Amino acid sequence: ALKTGIVGLPNVGKSTLFNALVEGSQAQAANFPFCTIEPNVGTVPVPDQRLHQLSELSKSKSTVATTIEFVDIAGLVAGASKGEGLGNKFLSHIREVDAIVHVVRCFEDTNVVHVDGSVDPLRDTEVIETELALSDMAQIERRFERLKKGGKGKKAPDAGDVEAEKKILETIYSTVEQGIPARKADLEETDFEVVKGLGLLTMKPVIYAANVAEDDLMDEAASNPHAKALRKKAEDENARFVLVSAKMEEELVELSGDERQEFLEGFGIKQTGLQTLIKVAYDMLGLRTYFTSGEKETRAWTIVSGMTAPEAAGVIHTDFTKGFIRAETISYDDFVTTGSQSAAKEKGLLRSEGKEYVVQEGDVILFRFNV
Ligand code: GDP
């Protein structure tokens, strides 16, 4: 499964957010297959209004959201790349994730100590990013050494390939050295593929999460210059930006669904920053959702963008790919307007799709397969 790592300086609100993510998901859906693999790994349901709409139309007995994994990677401090403290261990945790949520303190609170004495998002992000960059540079240097020695015997790589890889690595190295993340290096998509195995930290997609006071959720531009500066940085880097209030999320976890809705309306917002964060992370990972919906159950399933119908069927059960016959498909909108699969069929809106069909976001599918 794809994972999103939560990073940031100490005391910026990472754990508060992570706990709200995990506890909130437990409170929301009693029948959701929640499991904690490690204390710092949480499986979180992806909020989706469509799921509930479909479930209601189908009068389903159960409703199951799809999920995404978050990892709380605490302990990243200046000097981590030199192996100070447990630094290297944290960096290796980041190497294993597919995307990064970088939590940045944008709230003022004299009761909460800031490791560097004041709130300053750009300085703070630089501390973390410097560590990531230094780690990437060391990683590239090690790779260079290995390429120089060359492979032995049968495994010896093609000389042309080695030269090509060296060139790509040089470009990335000089990019990172200038304080620019590897993902912004002036390279082709295929070049990035060549060095994917190195797990470079600054190549991973990033969401900057500005942790602000509750009141700042409404009018960020007017009242919080820190969040504004961070948003600008995200825009410059083609990174994503989300405004959250860890403290408010912590409080929301205690409320029931209705109370929560009321509370949010009081703030004039439709969904919490955390819900937005989950969705943005899901999207950034290139994930898409299709549905199955019937009396027994309505359920959302995660696929990677571009998957064909047999591949998508395999997400439910691997046997479904082998035995795939066809996918009886209705778009979400058609399902909702007609109200059911049979009604959609009468109107000619049910499509019988074959092996080549690329599943679209929101498709409601009934798979036909041989067992
Ligand atoms: P971490 O070290 O990044 O995991 O930070 P924590 O989540 O442990 O939070 C550090 C301290 O900051 C705790 O005392 C939190 O209650 C407090 N805190 C976290 N988020 C907020 C916030 O949005 N506003 C305020 N005022 N305090 C917060």
Residues whose N, C-alpha, C, O or C-beta is under 5 A from the ligand:
A	BS01	GDP	L9 P10 N11 V12 G13 K14 S15 T16 L17 F107 E108 D109 V112 N211 V212 S245 A246 K247
